[in-house]
Amino acid sequence: MTPEEFAIAQQKLGWTDMRLAAELNVTEKIVRRWTDGSLKIPKYEAKRIAWEAALAERDAALRAAGIRECEWVKSWEAEELPKREKDLEPHFKRLDDHAENCPTCRAREQFVKERFPSLPEMPTSGLVSTFQWWDRLLQRFPEWTHPVFNGAVIVTALTAFRVLPGLARGASPVIALALPAGAAFGAIGGLAYSALRPLIKAGGPRRTLAHILVLLTYVSAGFAVWDVGERLSSNVSVAGSIGLWSFIVVSAVVVTLWRRTSSNETM
């Protein structure tokens, strides 16, 4: 964001330097340096300013056109966000369902769509941006593969906590093979979840059984990864057969149930 773009955004917002500094948790001196161009505006703050300015510009245009706000949306925005993750999707779906059938919301959306370009990128923290990037990447693949990729990444990350310190202490580079092994086992754990998802959605005893099988698959995968690390780093193989075979057995059960579920859906 250039100083000129910053000045235009601040004008759209109608915020003083003091208000802008308070909103962005910086000092007024920093805001003034952004204005005269002596200090570059950080990426997150630039996105935040552009986002807020775009919203303010749209709201001002809607008010000038006499298009009133939707009271239902105002009431929805006043609600507290659900604390449980599983309740978040229904919470936002209520808004989507309302907007599709509300004349006021449709009029506001149409007005903005005809007069303004798309909103700039929403400001997010580095961690949230990473999750958003990962979600966009997953959307390129079929839905059933998402748990597979997630499982591979999670187990690989957990395996790295064991492998990397060993490498730092001078252990044999061979132990790095535990990382792709972790990815493979995590992917199979994710495949188990994806395969058993119909049973999980069905509820009742079948849901409990499916959760247990998925948990066992991940536990067995973790045990197998641990054993691989032990084998590669110290040639200890006492528990290797137990970990590997328990993993194979659970995976076989999961695949069998998956095939049965798929065959029932196609009938």
N, C-alpha and C positions, 0 to 999 in steps of 0.2 A: 504494500500500500504506500503510495507516494504522499508527500505532505499535502498536495492539492486534493487528492482523493480523501485524505483524512479530514481536511477542512470541510469538504462537501458533506461527508458522512456526519460530522459533528453538527453541521447546520441542520441537516434533516432530523437529527435527534433532538435538537434544541437544548442540549446539555451544556452547562458551563464547564470550564476546566475543572472546577472543584467536584462537580457531579460526576464527570467522566473519570476523574482520578479515583473517586470513591467506588464507582461501579467496577473498575478494573483493578482495584486494590494496588494502586501506584500513587506516587506523589504528584502534586500539581507541576512541579519542576520537570518531571519526566514528560508530562502531557505537553508542556510548552516546547520541550526539545523535539517532540514528535511533530509539533506544528511547524517549527522553523527548519526541520529537516536535519538538525544536528545529531539526532539519534534515530536509528532505524526502528520501526515499529515491529515488535516480535510477531511471529506468524499467528500464534493463538489470539493475541489481542487484536490483530488486524482482522481476523475472521470474525471475532466477537463484535467489533465495531461495525463491520460491513453487514453482518446479520441483523443487529439491532437497528441500524439505519434503514435497511430494507423493510423491516417490519413496521417501523415508525412511518415511513413514506406511504405504505399501503394503508395503514390505519387512518392517516390524515386524509388520504384520497377517499376512503370509504365514508368518513365523517362528512367531508365536503359534499359528497354526493347524496347525503341524507340516508344512507343505507345503515339501518340500525344493527346493533350487535344481537346475537342470538342469546336469549336468556338461559336456554338450556345449556349451551356451551359454557357460559359464565358460571353456572352452577356446577358443571362437571369439572371445570378448572379449579374450583374452590375445594373440591374433594381431595383428601389425602391420598397419595399413591399407595396402592396395596403393598403390604410388607412381604407377602409371600410371592415368590417369583411366578408361580403358576397362575396367580390372579392378575398379573400385569396384562397378559394378552386379552382376556375378557374385558378388562378395564378400558383398553384402547379400542377394542372392537365395538364397544358401545358408542364411542365417538364416531367411528367410521359409519356404523349403521345409521346413526342419527343424521350425519351430514348428507347421506345419500337420499334421505326422505324429507329433509327440512327445507322449505322454500327459502327461508332467510339465509341459511348456510349456502345453498346452491346459488343464490343471487350474489352473495359476497364473493364466492369462488369464481363465478363467471365474470364479474366486474374486474377482479384482479387479473384473471387470466387474459382478458382482452387488452389490458393496459400496461401490464408489467411483465418483464421476463421472469424466468424461474428464480427462486430465492438463491442467494449465494450459499456456498457450503456451510453447513451448520458447525459452529465451533465446538470442538471436543478436545479432551485431554489426550495425551499421547497414548495412554493405555486403551482408552475408549476407541480412539482412531484405529488402533491395531485390531481390536475386536471387530470393528466395522469393516475394515479391509478384509479380514478373514471371512466374515459373513458374505461379503460381496463375491469373494473367490469361490465359496461353497455353492453359491447360487448358480454357478456355471455347470454344476454337476447334478445328477438325479438326487432327489431327497434322501433316498435310502443310503446313499454313500456318505452323507454328512456325519453320522455317528462314527463311521469307519475312519474318516479323516481326523475327527476330533479325538477319537481313542488313540490313534497313532501319535498325534502331537502330544497329548497329555502324558502317555506312558513314556515317550521319548524324553520329555522334559524331566519326568521323575527319575528316569534312568540316568540322565545327565548329572543329577545331584550326587550319584554314586560314582560315576565314571570320571568326571572332570577332576574332583579332588585327588583320585588315584593317579591320574596322569600328571597332575601338578607335583605329586610326591615322587615322581620318577618311575611309576609302574610301567609295565610293558605296554606299548601302543596297541597291542593286540586287544586290550580290554575295550577299546573304542568300538569293537564289533558288537558290543552289548547295545549300542545305540540303535543300529538297524534292527537288531533282534527285538528291542523294546518297541520300535515302530510296528514291526510285524505282529507282535502279540497284542499291542494296543488296537491295531486295526481289526484283528479277529474279535477282540472284546466288543468293539464298536459294531462289528457285523452281527454279533450275538444280539445286541440291543435292537439293531434295525430289524433282524429276523423275527424277534419276539415282540415287536411293537404291536402287532394286531392283538396278541394276548394281553398286553399291558392295557391297551385301550378297552378291551372287553370287560375288565374289572373282575371282581370276585376272586375265587381261589386261583384261577388261571393267572391273574395279574400278580398275585403273590408268588406263585411258582416261577413266573417269568423273571421277576425281580431277583429271586434267589439264584436262578441260573445265570443271569447276567453278572450278578455279584461274584458268583463262583468262577465265572470265566475270567473276570478281571483279577481276582485274587490269584487264580492259577497262573495267569499271565505274569503278574508281578513276581510270583514265586519262581517261575521259569526264568524270568529275566535276572533275578537275583542269582539263581544257580548258574546261569551262563557267565555272569560276572565272576563268580567264585571259580568256575572251571578255568576261565581264561587267565585270571590273575594269580591263582595259587594251586591250580590242578586239584581242587577239592571237589569231589563228585559224589559224596555220600548221599545227598538228597536229590541228585539230578534226576534219577529215574522217577522218583515220586512226583516231583514238580512237573516234569515233562508229560508223564502219562496222565496225571490228573487233568492237565490242560487239554490233552488230546481227547480224553473221555468226555469232558464237559463240552468241548467244541463239537464232538460227534452228536451229542444229545441235542445241542442247539440246532445244528444243521438239520437233523431229523425232524425236529418240531417245525422248523422253518418250511421244510418241504411239505409237511402235512398241512400247514396253514395255507401255503400257496396253492396247493391242490384243491383245498376246500373253497378258496376264493374264486377259482376258475370254474368250479362246477356250478 
